[in-house]
Amino acid sequence: MSRLQLFGKIEGLSDHRLFVDLNDVDPPAKRLVEANRGQLIELNFDDGRHISAEQRKKVFALLHEIDRWCGNYIMDMTESQMKYMFMRHQGLYEEFSLSDCSLEMASRFIEFLLGFCFAYEVPIASKVIDSIREQYGWDMYCLKYHCCMICGAHADIAHVHAVGIGRNRNHINNVGNYVMALCRKHHQEQHNVGIKTFMIDKKLKGVKVTPEIQRMLKIGAWNQEQGEAVEV
């Protein structure tokens, strides 16, 4: 789906209608807006809050890992390359600055950089993992790429709920239950200390399984929803 990014000033709200001043928008873009009248759109508001020092620290920590991994060793080049990839991925046309972009833009960029590191197996230092482990989609990326939520090592999918002895895991509908990605070391620790103690100590909540997540992970009766028989 293509995206058009426009900037305008909100003039008012009346009878569930939002009025935006587009005087500074180029005529071709205005014609495109008119042609798509009545279509659903996504609105993003700049609430005046800008990137925090903590967010900026996380951005450059991830950029440093990517810079070292790809062999640029030129941070300005790596920053420019990743910002360009991010803008294309998000359908953005306006350059943004890491000195004064919005909090929301900074969060989206951090999540994008984190996803890039997972997708291309960019090594991430443990201190960087510790700073982002509970944020920016970390848990979902860990599930998708089978990386431990705690240390980043290769992981299997662990159930927060008890499956029960004698039950066939392939027949269980996991939707609504919670799962985690844990390496063997931390999975064994979870069994040793008990699930409640482990979750509290490691500050884990788990990820609630949706039909989409069940299909992505291929756990339980994920293929029954597609009309396929489950082999015992």
C-alpha positions as CSV (number, residue, x, y, z in Angstrom):
1,M,0.0,0.0,0.0
2,S,1.5,3.4,-1.1
3,R,1.6,6.3,1.4
4,L,1.5,10.0,0.9
5,Q,2.8,12.1,3.8
6,L,1.3,15.6,4.1
7,F,1.8,18.3,6.7
8,G,-1.0,20.7,7.6
9,K,-2.3,22.9,10.4
10,I,-5.5,21.8,12.2
11,E,-8.1,24.5,11.9
12,G,-10.9,23.0,13.8
13,L,-13.3,20.1,14.6
14,S,-17.1,20.3,13.9
15,D,-19.7,17.5,13.7
16,H,-17.1,14.8,13.7
17,R,-15.2,16.5,10.8
18,L,-11.6,17.6,11.1
19,F,-10.5,20.6,9.1
20,V,-6.9,20.9,8.1
21,D,-5.2,23.8,6.3
22,L,-3.3,22.4,3.3
23,N,-2.2,25.8,1.8
24,D,1.4,24.8,1.9
25,V,0.9,21.5,0.1
26,D,1.9,21.2,-3.5
27,P,-1.0,21.3,-6.0
28,P,-0.4,17.7,-7.3
29,A,-0.7,16.4,-3.7
30,K,-3.9,18.4,-3.2
31,R,-5.4,16.8,-6.3
32,L,-4.5,13.4,-5.0
33,V,-6.2,14.1,-1.7
34,E,-9.3,15.3,-3.6
35,A,-9.3,12.1,-5.7
36,N,-9.3,10.0,-2.6
37,R,-12.0,11.9,-0.8
38,G,-14.0,9.5,1.5
39,Q,-11.2,7.0,1.8
40,L,-9.9,5.9,5.3
41,I,-6.6,7.5,6.3
42,E,-4.2,7.3,9.1
43,L,-3.5,10.4,11.2
44,N,-0.4,11.1,13.1
45,F,-0.2,14.1,15.4
46,D,2.9,16.0,16.6
47,D,2.2,16.7,20.2
48,G,5.3,18.8,20.6
49,R,7.2,16.1,22.5
50,H,10.6,15.4,21.0
51,I,13.1,12.5,21.1
52,S,14.4,11.9,24.6
53,A,18.1,11.6,25.5
54,E,17.4,8.0,26.5
55,Q,15.9,7.3,23.1
56,R,18.8,8.9,21.3
57,K,21.2,6.8,23.3
58,K,19.3,3.6,22.2
59,V,19.3,4.7,18.6
60,F,23.0,5.3,18.4
61,A,23.8,2.1,20.4
62,L,21.9,0.1,17.7
63,L,23.5,2.1,14.9
64,H,26.9,1.4,16.4
65,E,26.2,-2.4,16.4
66,I,25.0,-2.2,12.7
67,D,27.9,-0.1,11.7
68,R,30.4,-2.6,13.1
69,W,28.5,-5.5,11.7
70,C,28.4,-4.2,8.1
71,G,32.0,-2.9,8.2
72,N,31.3,0.7,7.4
73,Y,33.0,2.1,10.5
74,I,31.6,5.4,9.5
75,M,28.7,6.2,11.7
76,D,27.4,9.1,9.6
77,M,27.1,6.8,6.6
78,T,25.4,4.0,8.5
79,E,23.0,6.5,10.1
80,S,22.1,7.9,6.6
81,Q,21.7,4.4,5.1
82,M,19.4,3.2,7.9
83,K,17.3,6.4,7.9
84,Y,16.8,6.0,4.2
85,M,15.8,2.3,4.6
86,F,13.4,3.3,7.4
87,M,11.8,6.1,5.4
88,R,11.2,3.8,2.4
89,H,9.8,1.1,4.7
90,Q,7.4,3.7,6.4
91,G,6.5,5.5,3.2
92,L,8.0,8.8,4.4
93,Y,9.2,11.6,2.2
94,E,10.5,14.2,4.6
95,E,13.9,13.8,6.2
96,F,13.9,13.7,10.0
97,S,16.6,14.6,12.5
98,L,17.7,12.6,15.5
99,S,18.2,15.8,17.4
100,D,14.6,17.0,17.4
101,C,12.3,14.4,15.9
102,S,9.1,13.4,17.8
103,L,9.0,10.8,20.5
104,E,6.8,8.7,18.3
105,M,9.1,8.9,15.3
106,A,12.1,7.9,17.5
107,S,10.2,4.9,18.9
108,R,9.3,3.7,15.4
109,F,13.0,4.2,14.3
110,I,14.3,2.2,17.3
111,E,11.8,-0.6,16.5
112,F,12.9,-0.6,12.9
113,L,16.6,-0.8,13.8
114,L,15.9,-3.6,16.3
115,G,13.9,-5.5,13.6
116,F,16.8,-5.1,11.2
117,C,19.2,-6.5,13.7
118,F,17.0,-9.6,14.3
119,A,16.4,-10.1,10.5
120,Y,20.1,-10.0,9.6
121,E,21.5,-11.5,12.8
122,V,23.4,-8.4,13.7
123,P,25.2,-9.2,17.0
124,I,23.9,-7.0,19.8
125,A,26.0,-6.3,22.9
126,S,24.4,-7.5,26.2
127,K,24.3,-4.0,27.6
128,V,22.3,-2.9,24.6
129,I,19.9,-5.8,25.0
130,D,19.5,-4.9,28.7
131,S,18.5,-1.3,27.7
132,I,15.8,-2.3,25.2
133,R,14.7,-5.8,26.3
134,E,11.3,-4.7,27.6
135,Q,10.5,-2.3,24.8
136,Y,10.2,-1.6,21.1
137,G,8.7,-5.0,20.1
138,W,11.6,-7.0,21.6
139,D,9.3,-9.9,22.8
140,M,7.6,-10.2,19.4
141,Y,10.9,-10.2,17.5
142,C,12.2,-12.8,19.9
143,L,9.3,-15.1,19.1
144,K,9.5,-14.5,15.4
145,Y,13.2,-15.2,15.2
146,H,13.5,-17.7,18.0
147,C,15.8,-15.7,20.2
148,C,15.7,-15.8,24.0
149,M,13.8,-12.9,25.5
150,I,16.4,-12.7,28.3
151,C,19.8,-13.1,26.7
152,G,19.2,-13.2,22.9
153,A,20.5,-16.7,22.4
154,H,18.8,-19.3,20.2
155,A,15.5,-20.2,21.8
156,D,12.4,-22.4,21.7
157,I,8.9,-21.4,22.4
158,A,7.9,-21.9,26.0
159,H,4.3,-21.9,27.3
160,V,3.5,-19.7,30.3
161,H,0.5,-21.9,31.0
162,A,0.8,-25.6,31.8
163,V,0.0,-27.8,28.8
164,G,-0.5,-30.8,31.0
165,I,0.8,-34.4,30.9
166,G,-0.7,-36.6,28.2
167,R,-2.1,-33.8,26.1
168,N,-1.1,-33.6,22.5
169,R,0.4,-30.2,21.9
170,N,-0.6,-30.3,18.2
171,H,-4.2,-30.3,19.2
172,I,-4.2,-27.4,21.6
173,N,-5.7,-24.1,20.6
174,N,-3.1,-21.6,22.1
175,V,-5.1,-18.5,21.2
176,G,-5.5,-16.5,24.4
177,N,-2.6,-18.2,26.2
178,Y,0.8,-16.7,26.8
179,V,4.2,-17.8,25.3
180,M,7.8,-16.8,25.6
181,A,11.0,-17.4,23.7
182,L,13.6,-19.0,26.0
183,C,17.0,-20.5,25.5
184,R,17.6,-24.0,27.0
185,K,19.4,-22.4,30.0
186,H,16.6,-20.0,30.9
187,H,13.9,-22.5,30.1
188,Q,15.5,-25.0,32.5
189,E,15.8,-22.2,35.1
190,Q,12.1,-21.5,34.7
191,H,11.3,-25.2,35.5
192,N,13.7,-25.2,38.4
193,V,12.3,-22.1,40.2
194,G,8.7,-22.2,39.1
195,I,6.9,-20.1,36.5
196,K,5.6,-17.4,38.8
197,T,9.0,-16.8,40.5
198,F,10.7,-16.9,37.2
199,M,8.4,-14.4,35.5
200,I,8.6,-11.9,38.4
201,D,12.4,-12.2,38.8
202,K,13.0,-11.8,35.0
203,K,10.3,-9.1,34.6
204,L,8.6,-11.1,31.9
205,K,4.9,-10.9,31.0
206,G,4.9,-13.2,28.0
207,V,3.1,-12.6,24.7
208,K,-0.6,-13.3,24.4
209,V,-1.2,-15.6,21.4
210,T,-3.5,-14.3,18.6
211,P,-4.5,-16.5,15.6
212,E,-1.9,-14.7,13.6
213,I,0.9,-15.4,16.2
214,Q,-0.3,-19.0,16.4
215,R,0.1,-19.4,12.6
216,M,3.4,-17.6,12.6
217,L,4.9,-19.9,15.3
218,K,3.0,-23.0,14.0
219,I,2.1,-24.0,17.5
220,G,-0.9,-26.0,18.6
221,A,-3.8,-26.4,16.2
222,W,-2.7,-23.6,13.9
223,N,-3.4,-25.4,10.7
224,Q,-6.8,-26.6,11.7
225,E,-8.0,-23.1,11.2
226,Q,-7.0,-23.5,7.5
227,G,-9.0,-26.6,7.1
228,E,-6.1,-29.0,7.3
229,A,-6.0,-32.2,9.3
230,V,-3.6,-32.4,12.2
231,E,-1.5,-35.5,12.2
232,V,-1.1,-37.3,15.5
